[in-house]
Amino acid sequence: MTRRPDQVEQFSLTDLANLRSNLIHASIDNRQAAEILTLFLVGRGYGVDSEKVPEAVIRLERLAASPESMQAEIERVAMVM
């Protein structure tokens, strides 16, 4: 299946597991978690909707961050460059 140019890629389970591990680290606050999510996306060539990132972090915490829910939140905040 070919990805459209305006579509966020399907991230590997390893990438999502690493992101989840970084986000649930006990000593970070929501601002730091938002920065981690932003860096994850920017490091992969995406822009981010900075207004949606803090809300996405909260949703990821509430949804227990399954790979499917993480992918959906990433797609919501990522901007294809």
C-alpha positions, -999 to 999 in steps of 0.1 A, spaced: 0 0 0 14 34 -10 13 63 14 -2 95 1 22 125 3 -1 142 29 -4 111 51 15 104 83 35 72 81 26 41 101 52 41 128 68 8 139 58 -9 171 94 -3 183 92 34 177 59 37 194 71 16 224 101 38 227 80 69 226 56 55 251 84 46 275 98 82 272 63 97 278 55 76 309 88 83 326 78 92 362 99 124 365 86 144 336 56 168 336 31 174 307 52 202 292 82 179 290 61 151 276 48 175 249 84 184 241 92 147 237 63 141 214 73 172 194 109 160 191 97 125 180 78 140 151 103 167 141 131 141 142 111 122 116 105 152 93 71 163 105 59 196 117 35 197 147 4 215 156 17 230 189 -17 238 202 -28 201 199 4 185 214 -4 191 251 -39 176 246 -25 147 227 -1 139 256 -30 139 281 -50 116 258 -21 92 255 -19 90 292 -56 84 295 -58 58 267 -30 37 282 -11 44 250 -19 14 229 0 14 196 -33 22 178 -42 51 200 -7 65 198 -8 63 160 -41 81 160 -29 109 183 3 113 163 -18 116 131 -39 143 148 -9 165 157 16 158 129 18 181 99 33 166 68 60 189 55 
